[in-house]
């Protein structure tokens, strides 16, 4: 008897998929798209986000385009394992805000046969790799880097430039606090800010 491998959304082996990039690049939009496809395929889906992220909603994962999907806010990545029994697909948004334990959690889920889809900022506002994201990219089966458009020149954006004076690494914000810039425009913006500081 010949058996044919099952393909498509209905059956997928455990794997880790990372969607990363700057702010306004469509990371959450892509996360929601993949999770909705899994739901259409009648897979059991659970979505998590850090409790700190309350910009649009306390309970939902919401993209900048205001697409939303129900989620469970958590303070610790360890809780994901406890809440993911009998789940086919786990979605995690704003992964950069979770603790480093998230890397082991995602590996455990994948080895358990769960498809894990992660979205997050790969770099902070200074262009420094952010939280567990670099390690998650390293262990991922698939990494998709998405790009916003630089608001100053129209090229592909490289980093989320902070436009307000605040040195805290974690500062939740939108277009009032951040702008996507390409590498060249980001370098120019940093030089302009440095000159203003020296002059002031």
C-alpha positions in Angstrom: 0.0 0.0 0.0 1.3 3.4 -1.0 1.0 6.3 1.5 1.3 9.8 0.3 2.7 12.6 2.5 0.2 15.1 3.8 1.1 18.6 2.7 -0.4 22.1 3.0 -1.8 23.7 6.1 -3.7 20.6 7.4 -0.6 18.9 8.6 2.8 20.3 9.3 5.6 19.0 11.4 6.9 21.0 14.4 8.7 24.0 13.2 9.7 27.6 14.2 8.9 30.5 11.9 10.2 34.0 12.7 8.8 37.2 11.1 11.1 40.1 12.0 11.9 43.7 10.9 11.5 47.3 12.0 8.3 48.9 13.2 5.6 49.5 10.6 7.0 46.7 8.4 3.9 44.4 8.6 5.2 41.8 11.1 2.0 41.5 13.0 -0.1 41.6 9.8 1.9 38.6 8.5 1.6 36.8 11.8 -2.2 37.3 11.8 -2.4 36.1 8.1 -0.6 32.8 8.9 -2.6 32.2 12.0 -5.9 32.8 10.2 -4.9 30.3 7.5 -4.2 27.7 10.2 -7.6 28.4 11.7 -9.3 28.0 8.3 -7.5 24.6 8.1 -9.3 23.7 11.3 -6.1 23.6 13.3 -6.1 24.4 17.0 -4.4 27.8 17.3 -3.4 29.8 20.4 -1.9 33.3 20.3 0.2 34.9 23.0 1.6 38.4 23.5 3.5 40.1 26.3 1.2 41.7 28.9 3.2 44.9 28.6 1.8 45.5 25.1 -1.5 47.4 25.7 -1.2 49.9 22.8 -4.4 48.9 20.9 -5.9 46.3 23.1 -5.3 44.5 26.4 -6.5 41.1 25.1 -6.0 41.2 21.3 -3.0 41.2 18.9 -3.6 44.2 16.7 -1.7 45.3 13.6 -1.0 48.9 12.7 -3.7 48.4 10.0 -6.1 47.5 12.9 -6.5 43.8 12.0 -7.0 42.0 15.2 -7.0 38.4 16.5 -7.8 37.3 20.1 -4.7 36.5 22.3 -3.6 35.7 25.8 -1.3 38.4 27.4 1.5 36.9 29.5 4.2 38.1 31.9 6.5 35.1 31.4 7.4 32.9 28.5 7.2 29.8 30.7 3.4 30.2 30.8 3.2 29.5 27.1 4.1 25.8 27.7 1.4 25.5 30.3 -1.2 27.0 28.0 -0.3 25.1 24.8 -1.3 21.6 25.5 -3.3 20.0 22.6 -2.5 23.0 20.4 -1.3 22.7 16.7 -0.1 26.2 16.1 1.2 28.8 18.6 1.5 32.4 17.6 3.7 34.9 19.6 3.6 38.6 18.9 6.1 41.3 20.1 8.5 38.5 21.0 11.4 41.0 21.8 9.6 41.9 25.0 9.6 38.4 26.4 12.4 36.9 28.5 15.3 34.8 27.1 13.4 31.7 28.3 11.3 32.1 25.2 14.0 30.4 23.1 13.8 27.2 25.0 10.0 27.3 25.1 9.8 27.6 21.3 12.3 24.7 20.9 10.3 22.5 23.2 7.1 23.3 21.4 8.6 22.6 18.0 10.0 19.2 19.2 6.5 18.5 20.5 5.2 18.8 17.0 3.8 22.4 17.3 4.2 25.0 14.6 5.4 28.1 16.3 5.1 31.5 14.5 6.9 34.4 16.1 6.8 38.1 15.2 9.1 40.7 16.7 11.5 43.6 16.3 14.9 42.3 15.4 16.6 45.6 16.6 15.8 48.3 19.2 15.8 52.0 18.4 19.6 52.1 18.6 20.0 49.3 16.0 21.0 46.8 18.7 19.7 43.2 18.5 16.6 43.1 20.7 15.9 40.6 23.5 15.5 36.9 22.5 15.0 37.7 18.8 18.6 37.0 17.5 18.5 33.6 19.2 15.0 32.9 17.9 16.2 33.7 14.3 19.2 31.3 14.9 17.0 28.3 15.9 14.2 29.0 13.4 13.4 26.7 10.5 12.4 29.8 8.5 13.1 33.5 8.9 11.2 36.2 7.0 12.6 39.7 7.2 10.0 42.3 6.3 10.6 46.0 5.6 8.9 49.3 6.2 9.5 52.2 3.9 11.9 54.9 5.0 9.8 58.0 5.6 12.6 60.3 4.6 13.8 58.9 1.2 11.4 56.0 0.3 14.0 53.2 0.4 13.6 50.1 2.4 13.8 50.9 6.1 16.5 49.4 8.3 15.6 50.5 11.8 12.9 52.1 14.0 14.3 55.6 14.8 13.0 57.1 18.1 11.8 60.7 17.6 11.3 61.6 21.3 13.9 62.1 24.0 13.8 59.0 26.1 16.6 56.5 26.9 14.4 53.6 28.1 15.0 50.6 25.9 11.3 49.6 26.1 9.1 52.5 25.1 5.8 51.5 23.6 4.9 53.9 20.8 3.5 54.6 17.3 4.2 57.2 14.6 4.4 60.0 17.2 7.4 58.3 18.9 9.1 56.3 16.0 9.8 56.5 12.3 11.2 53.8 10.0 14.5 54.9 8.4 16.9 53.4 6.0 20.5 53.0 7.2 21.7 56.2 5.5 18.9 58.4 6.8 19.2 56.8 10.3 22.9 57.7 10.3 22.1 61.3 9.2 19.4 61.6 11.9 21.8 60.5 14.6 24.4 63.0 13.5 21.8 65.8 13.5 20.7 64.9 17.0 24.3 64.8 18.1 24.9 68.3 16.7 21.8 69.7 18.4 23.0 68.2 21.7 26.4 69.9 21.3 24.8 73.2 20.3 22.3 73.1 23.1 
